[in-house]
Amino acid sequence: MSLDGFNKTHCDKCNEKVERGEGIYADRGFYHKDPCYKQIKQKYIDDYEWDEHKTSYEIEMVCPHCGYVERDSWELTDDDGDNTCGQCDSEYEYVRSVSITYSTTPKIGR
């Protein structure tokens, strides 16, 4: 999006005028926060292919609503809790799984 795109005054979905503070730049467009962007977001969630995205034992958290990968999962201080998706704003619960491994070598000089 060019810098000119940040001066938009009309919604890309309904083409109505957007009052100052009532718009949102998202998904390569400019929309009314409510209802236009909420409708776009809900359609994205409704069209989500549940079988294509696995949410168990991933390296990063994956939103179970839209598939967005939370790249800063490691920053959460708790091993379980609630999180809000950085893309669709939906809430979900998470559990951090920790794996412990051991390495051994023979002791030399016995």
C-alpha positions as CSV (number, residue, x, y, z in Angstrom):
1,M,0.0,0.0,0.0
2,S,1.4,3.4,-1.0
3,L,1.5,6.3,1.4
4,D,-1.4,7.7,-0.5
5,G,-3.5,4.8,0.7
6,F,-3.2,6.1,4.3
7,N,-5.3,9.1,3.3
8,K,-8.4,7.2,2.3
9,T,-11.8,8.5,3.4
10,H,-14.1,5.8,2.0
11,C,-14.6,2.1,2.9
12,D,-13.3,-0.3,0.3
13,K,-16.1,-2.7,1.1
14,C,-19.2,-0.5,1.1
15,N,-17.7,2.7,-0.5
16,E,-19.3,4.9,2.2
17,K,-17.5,7.7,3.9
18,V,-15.5,6.7,7.0
19,E,-15.4,9.2,9.8
20,R,-12.1,10.0,11.5
21,G,-11.2,7.3,14.0
22,E,-13.8,4.9,12.7
23,G,-11.7,3.2,10.0
24,I,-9.2,0.4,10.0
25,Y,-6.4,-0.6,7.6
26,A,-6.4,-4.3,7.3
27,D,-6.2,-7.1,4.7
28,R,-4.8,-4.8,2.1
29,G,-7.7,-2.4,2.4
30,F,-9.4,0.4,4.4
31,Y,-12.7,-0.4,6.1
32,H,-15.2,0.7,8.6
33,K,-14.2,-1.0,11.9
34,D,-17.8,-1.9,12.4
35,P,-19.7,-3.4,10.6
36,C,-17.6,-3.8,7.4
37,Y,-14.3,-5.1,8.8
38,K,-16.2,-7.3,11.4
39,Q,-18.1,-8.9,8.5
40,I,-14.8,-9.5,6.5
41,K,-13.2,-11.0,9.6
42,Q,-16.2,-13.2,10.3
43,K,-16.2,-14.5,6.7
44,Y,-12.5,-15.3,7.0
45,I,-13.2,-17.3,10.2
46,D,-16.2,-19.0,8.6
47,D,-14.2,-20.0,5.5
48,Y,-11.3,-21.3,7.5
49,E,-10.3,-24.8,6.5
50,W,-10.2,-26.6,9.9
51,D,-8.8,-29.8,8.6
52,E,-5.8,-28.1,6.9
53,H,-4.4,-26.5,10.1
54,K,-3.3,-28.6,13.0
55,T,-3.1,-26.8,16.4
56,S,-1.4,-29.6,18.4
57,Y,2.3,-29.7,19.2
58,E,3.3,-26.8,16.9
59,I,6.5,-24.8,17.4
60,E,4.4,-21.6,17.7
61,M,0.8,-21.1,18.7
62,V,-1.7,-21.3,15.9
63,C,-5.0,-19.5,16.2
64,P,-7.7,-22.2,16.1
65,H,-10.1,-19.7,14.5
66,C,-8.2,-18.3,11.6
67,G,-4.8,-20.2,11.4
68,Y,-2.7,-17.1,12.2
69,V,0.7,-18.1,13.6
70,E,1.7,-16.2,16.7
71,R,5.4,-15.6,16.1
72,D,6.1,-14.5,19.7
73,S,4.6,-17.4,21.6
74,W,7.7,-17.8,23.6
75,E,7.1,-14.4,25.2
76,L,4.1,-15.7,27.2
77,T,5.1,-16.2,30.8
78,D,2.5,-18.8,31.7
79,D,2.5,-22.4,30.6
80,D,-1.3,-22.2,30.0
81,G,-3.9,-19.6,29.8
82,D,-6.0,-17.5,27.4
83,N,-4.7,-15.6,24.4
84,T,-6.2,-13.2,21.8
85,C,-5.3,-13.7,18.2
86,G,-3.1,-11.0,16.7
87,Q,-5.1,-11.2,13.4
88,C,-8.7,-12.0,14.0
89,D,-9.0,-10.9,17.7
90,S,-10.7,-14.2,18.6
91,E,-9.9,-15.6,22.0
92,Y,-8.6,-19.1,22.6
93,E,-6.9,-21.2,25.3
94,Y,-3.4,-22.5,25.1
95,V,-1.2,-25.1,26.8
96,R,2.6,-25.0,26.5
97,S,4.2,-28.4,26.3
98,V,7.8,-28.7,27.4
99,S,10.0,-31.6,26.3
100,I,13.1,-32.7,28.3
101,T,15.8,-34.7,26.6
102,Y,19.0,-36.3,27.8
103,S,22.3,-36.9,26.1
104,T,24.9,-39.4,27.3
105,T,28.5,-40.3,26.4
106,P,30.7,-43.1,27.7
107,K,33.0,-42.3,30.5
108,I,36.6,-42.7,29.4
109,G,39.5,-43.8,31.6
110,R,38.0,-46.4,33.8
